[in-house]
Amino acid sequence: MEQSTKKMSILFYNILVVSLALISFALAFLALSAKITLRQGPYRVVFSLIWLFFLIDYLIRFKRAKSKKDFLISNLFDLIALIPSHPIFIFFRIARIYSIVRYYNLLWRFGLSGKWTNALHKFLYDTGFIYLLSISLVILIFSSLIFASFEHDSLQNSLWWAISTATTVGYGDITPKTDGGKIISAILMLGGIGFIGLLTSTITDFFTSQDNHDDQTDALKDLTKQVTHLSRQVNQLQKEIKKEESHQKLTPAKSHKKK
């Protein structure tokens, strides 16, 4: 009875988390489309209450976690979604929904789990891509926030500046004018570019190894077919030899009877 009650409580909690996350997605999308405003009015109240719920939820889960370090790494997107400066960060809450989907094996239940999901999991976790991506996002986001504060610019422009700087594109449409902005730019150039380079090299290495693995798999399949065909020929030859031997044994016996 207690076990059933516990399962129902967890199910209700997860449904509540997914529902609030989807509502926050809808509000953020409408706000970014300039159809509503989250700066004042009832939408701001609803948005703030949802943010407060996820903040308390994150703090409770962090307190209960056995390994704080592992929790911070595996739930980094949840932490980014709690940044209150812009509604676009809310969309990082998709990671929370995905964790619940995996908890109930919903992809497998709907027949969506298979080769591509295994390959995706291998790419994200076995290669360490998800951790590099998380660190890179943190560097980009916090650099943008600090840059926006120093340069008194919008977060959208600051994010664009951070991405173009970290990827070494450097369009030059947004440049730091304050000393603080220049320092952040220098730090981002030294640290951010390194992590972006690791990201691209990880992607390249993964697909290169996949191509090599596919080639090895195809070669192994061809070799297996050849071995199977050869085995059939050997078995057929053995049968013919046995027939010939039995025929030779019967022939002397018949000739002996005639004599």
C-alpha atoms as one frame of an Amber mdcrd trajectory, in Angstrom:
protein
   0.000   0.000   0.000   2.787   2.409   0.928   4.692   1.486  -2.228   1.639
   2.217  -4.385   1.089   5.560  -2.648   4.729   6.484  -3.185   4.517   5.663
  -6.897   1.359   7.742  -7.265   3.016  10.669  -5.479   6.047  10.490  -7.779
   3.760  10.281 -10.825   1.748  13.321  -9.686   4.961  15.247  -9.004   6.414
  14.445 -12.440   3.144  15.366 -14.180   3.181  18.673 -12.298   6.801  19.339
 -13.331   6.098  18.614 -16.997   2.893  20.688 -16.974   4.567  23.724 -15.396
   7.522  23.405 -17.771   5.202  23.375 -20.796   3.276  26.373 -19.461   6.543
  28.270 -18.979   7.542  27.368 -22.557   4.266  28.790 -23.839   4.654  32.005
 -21.829   8.264  32.457 -22.930   7.351  31.866 -26.583   4.495  34.387 -26.418
   6.768  36.906 -24.697   9.505  36.482 -27.309   6.829  36.902 -30.003   5.812
  40.190 -28.331   2.248  38.954 -27.852   2.376  39.242 -24.064   4.690  40.891
 -21.572   6.319  39.232 -18.594   7.443  42.481 -17.025   4.098  43.218 -15.393
   0.545  42.001 -15.052  -0.881  38.513 -14.369   1.496  36.734 -16.772   4.445
  37.976 -14.772   2.899  36.607 -11.575   2.312  33.173 -13.129   5.785  33.143
 -14.676   7.404  34.123 -11.367   5.498  31.474  -9.400   6.595  28.777 -11.858
  10.185  30.009 -11.617   9.955  29.887  -7.805   8.645  26.317  -7.945  11.567
  25.152 -10.091  14.030  27.029  -7.891  12.757  25.267  -4.740  12.653  21.966
  -6.626  16.281  22.381  -7.724  17.470  23.285  -4.218  15.679  20.296  -2.648
  17.085  17.871  -5.207  20.549  19.372  -4.739  20.314  18.928  -0.960  19.201
  15.285  -1.298  21.843  14.417  -3.897  24.542  12.051  -2.650  27.169  13.563
  -4.922  26.799  17.334  -5.252  29.393  17.436  -8.035  27.587  14.842 -10.160
  24.282  16.590  -9.548  25.628  19.957 -10.704  27.065  18.423 -13.880  24.039
  16.301 -14.780  21.529  19.075 -13.971  23.416  22.029 -15.389  20.650  22.821
 -17.879  18.180  23.055 -14.988  20.447  25.624 -13.363  20.714  27.628 -16.582
  16.899  27.604 -16.865  16.757  29.388 -13.506  18.570  32.480 -14.830  15.845
  35.120 -14.466  17.298  37.788 -16.749  15.672  36.577 -19.982  12.806  34.173
 -20.851  14.907  32.398 -23.485  16.712  30.478 -20.726  13.421  28.783 -19.873
  13.801  26.518 -22.909  16.725  24.765 -21.205  14.012  23.236 -19.024  13.518
  20.714 -21.837  16.287  18.709 -20.154  14.044  18.287 -17.097  11.248  16.902
 -19.262  13.650  14.568 -21.023  14.875  13.169 -17.696  11.273  12.334 -16.744
  10.672  10.743 -20.152  13.736   8.550 -19.608  12.629   7.723 -16.053   9.414
   6.148 -17.337  11.025   4.717 -20.501   8.381   6.493 -22.569  10.453   6.372
 -25.734  10.637   2.603 -25.452   6.927   2.308 -24.638   5.978   4.281 -27.744
   8.403   2.315 -29.891  10.699   5.293 -30.426  13.693   3.850 -28.633  16.099
   1.992 -30.826  19.250   2.386 -32.809  19.081   6.175 -33.116  18.423   6.757
 -29.391  21.304   4.443 -28.471  23.556   6.294 -30.901  22.423   9.644 -29.460
  23.099   8.491 -25.890  26.509   7.173 -26.932  27.333  10.466 -28.647  26.224
  12.643 -25.737  27.622  10.702 -22.785  30.284   8.247 -23.931  32.201  10.956
 -25.775  31.682  13.496 -22.971  30.009  15.874 -25.443  27.193  16.765 -23.049
  29.667  17.935 -20.400  31.700  19.994 -22.867  28.477  21.507 -24.218  27.299
  22.365 -20.705  30.572  24.053 -19.782  30.630  25.942 -23.086  27.063  27.161
 -22.562  27.875  28.306 -19.033  30.890  30.237 -20.296  28.874  31.846 -23.100
  25.903  32.729 -20.907  27.810  34.177 -17.977  30.148  36.050 -20.321  27.070
  37.525 -21.989  25.533  38.536 -18.681  28.724  40.232 -17.472  29.300  41.857
 -20.877  25.731  43.193 -20.916  26.252  44.632 -17.442  29.503  46.409 -18.358
  28.415  47.604 -21.789  24.792  48.395 -20.802  23.599  46.378 -23.775  20.730
  43.910 -24.226  21.201  40.223 -23.485  20.358  39.294 -27.093  23.194  41.442
 -28.416  25.542  40.189 -25.719  24.766  36.558 -26.558  25.404  37.275 -30.224
  28.714  38.909 -29.296  29.728  35.946 -27.114  28.920  33.353 -29.786  30.674
  35.241 -32.581  33.711  35.791 -30.344  33.964  32.216 -29.036  33.618  30.739
 -32.517  36.350  33.120 -33.809  33.951  34.556 -36.396  34.224  38.077 -35.015
  31.891  40.100 -37.223  32.850  43.262 -35.361  29.294  44.606 -35.222  29.445
  44.544 -31.408  32.707  45.480 -29.709  33.585  46.169 -26.047  34.074  49.803
 -25.194  34.591  49.631 -21.422  37.585  48.173 -19.591  35.385  45.506 -17.985
  33.997  44.488 -21.372  37.501  44.197 -22.793  38.622  41.990 -19.904  35.627
  39.686 -20.366  36.355  39.561 -24.099  39.947  38.515 -23.425  38.846  35.801
 -20.995  36.264  34.509 -23.465  38.845  34.450 -26.256  41.243  32.370 -24.179
  38.796  30.041 -22.427  35.746  29.903 -24.650  37.593  29.225 -27.887  39.318
  26.233 -26.272  36.044  24.609 -25.275  34.419  25.363 -28.632  37.421  23.711
 -30.294  36.991  20.657 -28.068  33.315  20.503 -29.056  34.035  20.519 -32.762
  36.869  17.992 -32.423  34.622  15.691 -30.371  31.931  15.797 -33.068  34.511
  15.129 -35.794  36.117  12.245 -33.894  32.739  10.649 -33.197  31.570  10.617
 -36.799  35.003   9.514 -38.011  34.985   6.595 -35.584  31.410   5.789 -36.612
  32.444   5.635 -40.269  35.354   3.367 -39.388  33.053   1.214 -37.272  30.548
   0.955 -40.126  33.318  -0.021 -42.530  34.554  -2.675 -40.103  30.994  -3.931
 -39.642  30.463  -4.221 -43.401  33.800  -6.018 -43.787  32.874  -8.384 -40.957
  29.517  -9.125 -42.571  31.199  -9.906 -45.900  33.715 -12.168 -44.163  30.897
 -13.936 -42.311  29.074 -14.569 -45.580  32.215 -15.952 -47.166  32.900 -18.225
 -44.187  29.286 -19.444 -44.244  29.471 -20.168 -47.972  32.799 -21.982 -47.506
  31.362 -24.040 -44.629  28.463 -25.134 -46.820  30.875 -26.199 -49.543  32.959
 -28.183 -47.038  29.858 -29.879 -45.643  28.719 -30.782 -49.151  32.175 -32.153
 -49.966  32.177 -34.236 -46.774  28.795 -35.713 -47.682  30.042 -36.632 -51.160
  33.166 -38.261 -49.701  31.071 -40.336 -47.289  28.794 -41.456 -50.113  31.811
 -42.462 -52.184  33.333 -44.382 -49.281  30.101 -46.236 -48.576  29.745 -47.050
 -52.262  33.274 -48.453 -52.360  32.577 -50.648 -49.326  29.429 -52.077 -50.885
  31.057 -52.854 -54.240  33.684 -55.395 -52.955  31.048 -57.098 -50.853  28.791
 -57.690 -53.859  31.634 -59.017 -55.996  32.648 -61.435 -53.205  29.112 -62.879
 -53.108  29.165 -63.502 -56.866  32.355 -65.557 -56.568
